[in-house]
Amino acid sequence: MANGSRQAVWEFFGAELKRRREDAGLTQVELGARVFVSGAYIGQFEQAIRKPQLDIAKRIDEVLQTDGIFERLCRKLIDDRRYAEYFAEVVELERVATKICEFAPTAVPGLLQTRAYAEAVTVAANPFVTDEYVEEIVTARLERARILKDATRPEYWVVLHENVLRIPVGGPEAMAGQLEQIAGLAHDRKLLVTVLPCAEGAHAYMTGTLKLMEFEDAPPTAYTETEFSGNLLDDPAVVKHAQRAYDLLRAAALSPRASLPLIESAAEDFRRCASTT
């Protein structure tokens, strides 16, 4: 679905929400209270400024007794075959987050990947697919990264395990370019990156990737992912537990000032290796 078409459907979603809410005799504040968000957030749905999470759309259907129309619209809008079903909603949330915190144990986060790195990761996981498929997946990943170039970009924190700096994804040339890009973004103050050294051993989150997202007028969420599945979590107690795990990771990591030279040194090592092969 083209971006213009998607926006038109979100605008229809908002207009229909407003009509159904008013037919039910509810204010934005009253509806928000019943679906556990603020009235301002309902207003942003109606103006198509913000996109609701699937669970909120379901709760709106329940409160307004709309026979699942908002859930169906939401599912249609987050159904992008370039992303795994469990990840499509996360992509929508990244676009409106005010703060994103990530922990990457083995691979560079998607928002930071270069084309060469993304191609290598995609082909490694899908060795029998066509070039067209690889291009589609990689392009989608690079499109996600545009949020870091926007004037309204989120505050972006990243904890990279040292493994990420050492695994030669795509070969030395690709890795040199990838690490140089991360260092450049850090120098430009578009992210705050720290490195968790291998010497730390066991750490607070040993089971996969972790992403925390905060929003202007909505509760924070946590997203966890392993190789074949992901979970978007918004239960306050669970999100609080995930935030604590991230705080412990950040406490165990090197400082940003110490991390950046380590990233740059790894990039230089790969660059030297590339020049001799």
C-alpha positions as a Python dict, from the first residue, in 0.01 Angstrom:
ca = {
    (1, 'M'): (0, 0, 0),
    (2, 'A'): (150, 335, -105),
    (3, 'N'): (222, 591, 166),
    (4, 'G'): (-47, 827, 34),
    (5, 'S'): (-306, 550, 35),
    (6, 'R'): (-207, 443, 385),
    (7, 'Q'): (-244, 800, 511),
    (8, 'A'): (-587, 826, 349),
    (9, 'V'): (-700, 513, 529),
    (10, 'W'): (-564, 643, 862),
    (11, 'E'): (-762, 962, 799),
    (12, 'F'): (-1072, 751, 738),
    (13, 'F'): (-997, 563, 1061),
    (14, 'G'): (-983, 895, 1248),
    (15, 'A'): (-1298, 1036, 1092),
    (16, 'E'): (-1490, 715, 1158),
    (17, 'L'): (-1365, 706, 1517),
    (18, 'K'): (-1487, 1060, 1574),
    (19, 'R'): (-1828, 982, 1423),
    (20, 'R'): (-1875, 663, 1625),
    (21, 'R'): (-1755, 831, 1946),
    (22, 'E'): (-1996, 1121, 1905),
    (23, 'D'): (-2280, 882, 1820),
    (24, 'A'): (-2207, 709, 2152),
    (25, 'G'): (-2226, 1043, 2332),
    (26, 'L'): (-1869, 1027, 2460),
    (27, 'T'): (-1608, 1300, 2477),
    (28, 'Q'): (-1247, 1228, 2383),
    (29, 'V'): (-1157, 1226, 2750),
    (30, 'E'): (-1436, 982, 2836),
    (31, 'L'): (-1344, 741, 2557),
    (32, 'G'): (-976, 770, 2646),
    (33, 'A'): (-1048, 679, 3008),
    (34, 'R'): (-1233, 365, 2898),
    (35, 'V'): (-954, 244, 2668),
    (36, 'F'): (-673, 352, 2906),
    (37, 'V'): (-522, 639, 2706),
    (38, 'S'): (-552, 1016, 2739),
    (39, 'G'): (-823, 1222, 2573),
    (40, 'A'): (-550, 1405, 2382),
    (41, 'Y'): (-435, 1073, 2242),
    (42, 'I'): (-788, 998, 2116),
    (43, 'G'): (-784, 1342, 1951),
    (44, 'Q'): (-459, 1256, 1774),
    (45, 'F'): (-613, 931, 1647),
    (46, 'E'): (-906, 1126, 1508),
    (47, 'Q'): (-676, 1373, 1332),
    (48, 'A'): (-458, 1088, 1197),
    (49, 'I'): (-157, 1237, 1374),
    (50, 'R'): (-95, 922, 1575),
    (51, 'K'): (-169, 560, 1489),
    (52, 'P'): (-327, 340, 1756),
    (53, 'Q'): (-177, 11, 1864),
    (54, 'L'): (-380, -296, 1776),
    (55, 'D'): (-483, -363, 2137),
    (56, 'I'): (-616, -5, 2167),
    (57, 'A'): (-816, -49, 1846),
    (58, 'K'): (-966, -365, 1994),
    (59, 'R'): (-1063, -184, 2314),
    (60, 'I'): (-1222, 98, 2112),
    (61, 'D'): (-1433, -161, 1929),
    (62, 'E'): (-1543, -307, 2262),
    (63, 'V'): (-1637, 29, 2414),
    (64, 'L'): (-1812, 166, 2106),
    (65, 'Q'): (-1957, -175, 2009),
    (66, 'T'): (-1839, -136, 1651),
    (67, 'D'): (-1817, -505, 1558),
    (68, 'G'): (-1440, -505, 1507),
    (69, 'I'): (-1418, -233, 1241),
    (70, 'F'): (-1128, -51, 1407),
    (71, 'E'): (-936, -372, 1468),
    (72, 'R'): (-978, -471, 1101),
    (73, 'L'): (-865, -129, 980),
    (74, 'C'): (-567, -135, 1212),
    (75, 'R'): (-465, -483, 1098),
    (76, 'K'): (-491, -376, 733),
    (77, 'L'): (-273, -72, 792),
    (78, 'I'): (1, -255, 978),
    (79, 'D'): (0, -546, 731),
    (80, 'D'): (322, -484, 539),
    (81, 'R'): (468, -800, 390),
    (82, 'R'): (816, -653, 402),
    (83, 'Y'): (807, -707, 778),
    (84, 'A'): (729, -1011, 988),
    (85, 'E'): (370, -1000, 1113),
    (86, 'Y'): (487, -958, 1472),
    (87, 'F'): (708, -661, 1376),
    (88, 'A'): (484, -449, 1152),
    (89, 'E'): (317, -273, 1445),
    (90, 'V'): (657, -190, 1594),
    (91, 'V'): (750, -5, 1272),
    (92, 'E'): (442, 215, 1311),
    (93, 'L'): (531, 289, 1674),
    (94, 'E'): (892, 379, 1590),
    (95, 'R'): (760, 659, 1369),
    (96, 'V'): (581, 831, 1657),
    (97, 'A'): (810, 746, 1950),
    (98, 'T'): (975, 1031, 2137),
    (99, 'K'): (1244, 803, 2280),
    (100, 'I'): (1379, 464, 2171),
    (101, 'C'): (1621, 254, 2373),
    (102, 'E'): (1767, -63, 2221),
    (103, 'F'): (1991, -347, 2330),
    (104, 'A'): (2157, -546, 2051),
    (105, 'P'): (2340, -864, 2160),
    (106, 'T'): (2467, -996, 1824),
    (107, 'A'): (2367, -773, 1531),
    (108, 'V'): (2345, -402, 1457),
    (109, 'P'): (1988, -277, 1515),
    (110, 'G'): (1782, -232, 1199),
    (111, 'L'): (1758, 145, 1244),
    (112, 'L'): (2138, 168, 1215),
    (113, 'Q'): (2215, -84, 942),
    (114, 'T'): (2390, 16, 621),
    (115, 'R'): (2276, -133, 291),
    (116, 'A'): (2573, -373, 273),
    (117, 'Y'): (2518, -494, 629),
    (118, 'A'): (2141, -533, 580),
    (119, 'E'): (2194, -728, 257),
    (120, 'A'): (2437, -966, 429),
    (121, 'V'): (2200, -1027, 721),
    (122, 'T'): (1903, -1083, 488),
    (123, 'V'): (2082, -1327, 259),
    (124, 'A'): (2228, -1521, 555),
    (125, 'A'): (1877, -1580, 690),
    (126, 'N'): (1722, -1641, 343),
    (127, 'P'): (1986, -1807, 121),
    (128, 'F'): (1743, -1923, -151),
    (129, 'V'): (1542, -1605, -213),
    (130, 'T'): (1554, -1382, -520),
    (131, 'D'): (1751, -1060, -552),
    (132, 'E'): (1416, -879, -575),
    (133, 'Y'): (1314, -1012, -234),
    (134, 'V'): (1645, -906, -78),
    (135, 'E'): (1611, -559, -229),
    (136, 'E'): (1256, -524, -95),
    (137, 'I'): (1355, -620, 260),
    (138, 'V'): (1668, -405, 262),
    (139, 'T'): (1488, -102, 121),
    (140, 'A'): (1221, -131, 389),
    (141, 'R'): (1489, -143, 658),
    (142, 'L'): (1663, 165, 522),
    (143, 'E'): (1329, 348, 505),
    (144, 'R'): (1280, 287, 878),
    (145, 'A'): (1609, 462, 948),
    (146, 'R'): (1479, 789, 803),
    (147, 'I'): (1327, 872, 1142),
    (148, 'L'): (1680, 944, 1268),
    (149, 'K'): (1718, 1217, 1007),
    (150, 'D'): (1393, 1396, 1085),
    (151, 'A'): (1392, 1722, 1279),
    (152, 'T'): (1150, 1553, 1519),
    (153, 'R'): (1364, 1240, 1551),
    (154, 'P'): (1333, 1043, 1874),
    (155, 'E'): (1595, 1046, 2145),
    (156, 'Y'): (1783, 728, 2058),
    (157, 'W'): (1989, 521, 2303),
    (158, 'V'): (2168, 203, 2196),
    (159, 'V'): (2361, -53, 2397),
    (160, 'L'): (2568, -276, 2167),
    (161, 'H'): (2723, -593, 2301),
    (162, 'E'): (3089, -607, 2199),
    (163, 'N'): (3000, -913, 1987),
    (164, 'V'): (2828, -674, 1745),
    (165, 'L'): (3162, -501, 1680),
    (166, 'R'): (3353, -823, 1620),
    (167, 'I'): (3133, -1042, 1398),
    (168, 'P'): (3237, -962, 1035),
    (169, 'V'): (2890, -941, 881),
    (170, 'G'): (2927, -896, 505),
    (171, 'G'): (3306, -902, 528),
    (172, 'P'): (3564, -645, 643),
    (173, 'E'): (3463, -370, 399),
    (174, 'A'): (3096, -389, 496),
    (175, 'M'): (3179, -398, 866),
    (176, 'A'): (3414, -101, 841),
    (177, 'G'): (3142, 102, 671),
    (178, 'Q'): (2881, -10, 922),
    (179, 'L'): (3083, 83, 1229),
    (180, 'E'): (3194, 412, 1071),
    (181, 'Q'): (2829, 501, 1016),
    (182, 'I'): (2743, 432, 1381),
    (183, 'A'): (3039, 640, 1495),
    (184, 'G'): (2935, 922, 1261),
    (185, 'L'): (2581, 928, 1399),
    (186, 'A'): (2723, 940, 1749),
    (187, 'H'): (2952, 1231, 1659),
    (188, 'D'): (2651, 1409, 1506),
    (189, 'R'): (2462, 1354, 1833),
    (190, 'K'): (2184, 1161, 1662),
    (191, 'L'): (2220, 875, 1905),
    (192, 'L'): (2391, 785, 2229),
    (193, 'V'): (2574, 455, 2194),
    (194, 'T'): (2746, 247, 2459),
    (195, 'V'): (2923, -90, 2438),
    (196, 'L'): (2876, -380, 2678),
    (197, 'P'): (3218, -553, 2691),
    (198, 'C'): (3246, -928, 2648),
    (199, 'A'): (3448, -928, 2971),
    (200, 'E'): (3130, -842, 3163),
    (201, 'G'): (3013, -1199, 3117),
    (202, 'A'): (2654, -1257, 3226),
    (203, 'H'): (2428, -957, 3196),
    (204, 'A'): (2071, -852, 3270),
    (205, 'Y'): (1915, -955, 2939),
    (206, 'M'): (2050, -1279, 2794),
    (207, 'T'): (1750, -1385, 2583),
    (208, 'G'): (1747, -1166, 2269),
    (209, 'T'): (1700, -808, 2159),
    (210, 'L'): (1516, -548, 2363),
    (211, 'K'): (1355, -224, 2246),
    (212, 'L'): (1184, 30, 2471),
    (213, 'M'): (969, 308, 2325),
    (214, 'E'): (821, 615, 2490),
    (215, 'F'): (551, 845, 2349),
    (216, 'E'): (423, 1194, 2412),
    (217, 'D'): (69, 1101, 2518),
    (218, 'A'): (69, 723, 2555),
    (219, 'P'): (216, 466, 2793),
    (220, 'P'): (560, 324, 2710),
    (221, 'T'): (600, -12, 2541),
    (222, 'A'): (865, -282, 2530),
    (223, 'Y'): (944, -507, 2237),
    (224, 'T'): (1141, -828, 2271),
    (225, 'E'): (1255, -1048, 1985),
    (226, 'T'): (1424, -1379, 1922),
    (227, 'E'): (1504, -1529, 1581),
    (228, 'F'): (1152, -1632, 1483),
    (229, 'S'): (916, -1436, 1704),
    (230, 'G'): (864, -1102, 1873),
    (231, 'N'): (642, -966, 2147),
    (232, 'L'): (511, -612, 2181),
    (233, 'L'): (438, -554, 2549),
    (234, 'D'): (240, -274, 2709),
    (235, 'D'): (148, -417, 3049),
    (236, 'P'): (287, -154, 3289),
    (237, 'A'): (442, -411, 3524),
    (238, 'V'): (613, -595, 3239),
    (239, 'V'): (737, -274, 3077),
    (240, 'K'): (875, -160, 3414),
    (241, 'H'): (1062, -490, 3446),
    (242, 'A'): (1207, -445, 3095),
    (243, 'Q'): (1311, -87, 3178),
    (244, 'R'): (1494, -215, 3486),
    (245, 'A'): (1677, -472, 3274),
    (246, 'Y'): (1782, -197, 3034),
    (247, 'D'): (1901, 21, 3322),
    (248, 'L'): (2120, -269, 3441),
    (249, 'L'): (2260, -317, 3090),
    (250, 'R'): (2342, 52, 3067),
    (251, 'A'): (2510, 42, 3409),
    (252, 'A'): (2728, -251, 3300),
    (253, 'A'): (2825, -91, 2968),
    (254, 'L'): (3120, 138, 2905),
    (255, 'S'): (3053, 510, 2909),
    (256, 'P'): (2970, 679, 2577),
    (257, 'R'): (3310, 849, 2589),
    (258, 'A'): (3487, 512, 2624),
    (259, 'S'): (3256, 329, 2383),
    (260, 'L'): (3306, 553, 2081),
    (261, 'P'): (3684, 496, 2052),
    (262, 'L'): (3621, 121, 2081),
    (263, 'I'): (3375, 135, 1789),
    (264, 'E'): (3615, 348, 1585),
    (265, 'S'): (3906, 115, 1663),
    (266, 'A'): (3705, -187, 1547),
    (267, 'A'): (3616, 2, 1227),
    (268, 'E'): (3984, 78, 1164),
    (269, 'D'): (4076, -289, 1216),
    (270, 'F'): (3819, -396, 958),
    (271, 'R'): (3930, -120, 720),
    (272, 'R'): (4294, -240, 741),
    (273, 'C'): (4181, -597, 688),
    (274, 'A'): (3979, -493, 383),
    (275, 'S'): (4276, -310, 231),
    (276, 'T'): (4497, -617, 252),
    (277, 'T'): (4255, -863, 92),
}
